[in-house]
């Protein structure tokens, strides 16, 4: 059996975030939609899930057609079975939903949650494709100094994630 690996660059709407994960069942589509509705009411999102048996369809949910299209394009680009692509609209951040998504009973693994450019490392065989991992953003350019630490601390407080 031959296995080929490739890095697949994903694209989605600028300013949006994406959560990429693996799940074991199409029930995930409805459960992640419920998580979005109850965690951040009114949040715009698009979801695609690659079904890995039966009709092997890309299953979808969401309340923003453009973000759903983005999620479907990501799902089709990787071709990896039992994976999901949740694109979060502007102003919705993974930190708002990530712990609930990881607690979803069908979710096996979250590969990344990011607004950075992403390359998905995919293994392809005669049977299908699977995600080996992701390349999230860029390589480090150095080590933070005192000014960088102060900027990081200030940013967290500006965003409201820290108070003291």
C-alpha positions in Angstrom: 0.0 0.0 0.0 1.4 3.4 -1.0 0.9 6.4 1.1 1.6 9.9 -0.1 1.8 12.9 2.1 1.0 16.5 1.1 0.6 19.9 2.7 -2.8 21.3 1.8 -3.1 25.1 2.3 -6.6 26.1 3.4 -8.3 29.4 2.7 -11.2 31.0 4.4 -12.7 34.5 4.8 -10.1 37.1 6.1 -10.8 38.0 9.7 -12.4 34.7 10.5 -11.0 31.9 12.6 -11.1 28.2 11.9 -11.3 25.1 14.2 -10.2 21.9 12.5 -10.9 18.6 14.3 -11.6 14.9 14.0 -14.9 13.3 15.0 -16.4 9.8 14.7 -20.0 10.3 13.7 -22.2 12.6 11.6 -24.1 13.5 14.7 -21.2 16.0 15.2 -22.8 18.3 12.6 -25.9 19.0 14.7 -24.0 18.9 18.0 -21.5 21.5 16.9 -24.3 23.7 15.5 -26.0 23.5 18.9 -22.8 24.4 20.7 -22.4 27.5 18.5 -26.0 28.6 19.1 -25.8 28.2 22.8 -22.3 29.4 23.4 -22.3 32.6 21.4 -25.9 33.4 20.4 -26.1 35.2 17.0 -22.5 34.2 16.1 -22.0 33.7 12.4 -20.4 30.4 11.4 -20.1 27.7 8.8 -19.4 24.0 9.4 -18.4 21.2 7.1 -17.9 17.5 8.1 -16.4 14.9 5.9 -18.5 11.7 6.3 -16.3 8.6 6.1 -18.8 5.8 5.3 -22.1 5.3 3.5 -22.6 8.0 1.0 -19.4 9.8 2.1 -20.9 13.3 1.7 -19.6 16.6 3.0 -22.3 17.4 5.7 -22.9 21.1 6.5 -24.5 23.5 9.0 -24.2 27.2 9.7 -26.0 30.5 9.4 -23.7 32.3 7.0 -23.6 31.0 3.4 -20.1 32.4 2.8 -18.6 30.8 5.9 -20.4 27.5 5.1 -18.8 27.7 1.6 -15.4 28.4 3.2 -15.8 25.3 5.4 -16.9 23.1 2.5 -13.8 24.3 0.5 -11.5 23.3 3.4 -13.2 19.9 3.8 -13.0 19.2 0.1 -9.3 20.3 -0.1 -8.2 17.8 2.6 -10.5 15.0 1.6 -9.9 13.5 5.1 -12.7 11.3 6.5 -14.4 12.1 9.8 -12.9 15.6 10.0 -14.7 18.9 10.6 -14.0 22.5 9.6 -15.7 25.2 11.7 -15.2 28.7 10.3 -16.1 31.4 12.9 -17.3 34.8 11.7 -15.6 38.0 12.6 -15.7 38.8 16.3 -16.2 35.2 17.3 -13.0 33.6 18.7 -12.1 29.9 19.3 -11.6 30.7 23.0 -15.4 31.3 23.2 -16.3 27.7 22.1 -13.2 25.5 22.1 -13.7 23.9 25.5 -17.3 23.0 24.6 -16.2 21.6 21.3 -13.5 19.5 22.9 -16.1 18.2 25.4 -18.5 17.1 22.6 -18.9 13.4 22.9 -18.1 12.6 19.3 -15.0 14.9 19.0 -11.8 12.8 19.1 -9.2 15.5 18.5 -8.8 19.2 17.7 -5.9 19.9 15.4 -6.0 23.7 15.6 -8.0 26.8 16.3 -6.6 29.8 14.6 -6.8 32.8 12.3 -3.3 32.2 11.0 -2.6 30.7 7.6 -2.9 26.9 7.9 -1.4 24.0 6.0 -2.9 20.6 6.8 -0.5 17.7 6.5 -2.6 15.0 4.8 -1.7 11.3 4.2 -3.4 9.9 1.1 -3.8 6.1 0.4 -5.9 4.0 -1.9 -8.6 4.0 0.8 -8.8 7.7 1.4 -7.1 10.5 3.3 -6.4 11.5 6.9 -4.9 14.4 8.7 -1.5 13.8 10.2 -1.2 17.3 11.7 -1.3 21.0 10.9 1.2 23.8 10.3 -0.4 26.8 12.0 1.1 30.1 11.2 4.8 30.8 10.9 8.1 29.7 12.6 9.3 31.8 15.6 11.6 34.7 14.8 13.1 35.1 18.2 12.5 35.1 22.0 10.3 37.7 23.6 12.0 40.5 25.6 10.7 42.7 28.3 8.9 45.1 25.9 7.3 42.1 24.1 6.1 40.7 27.5 4.5 44.0 28.4 2.8 44.2 25.0 1.4 40.6 25.4 0.1 41.4 29.0 -1.4 44.6 27.7 -3.1 42.9 24.8 -4.7 40.3 27.1 -6.1 43.1 29.3 -7.4 45.1 26.3 -9.2 42.0 25.1 -10.7 41.5 28.6 -9.1 38.1 29.1 -7.1 39.3 32.2 -8.0 42.0 34.7 -5.1 42.6 37.0 
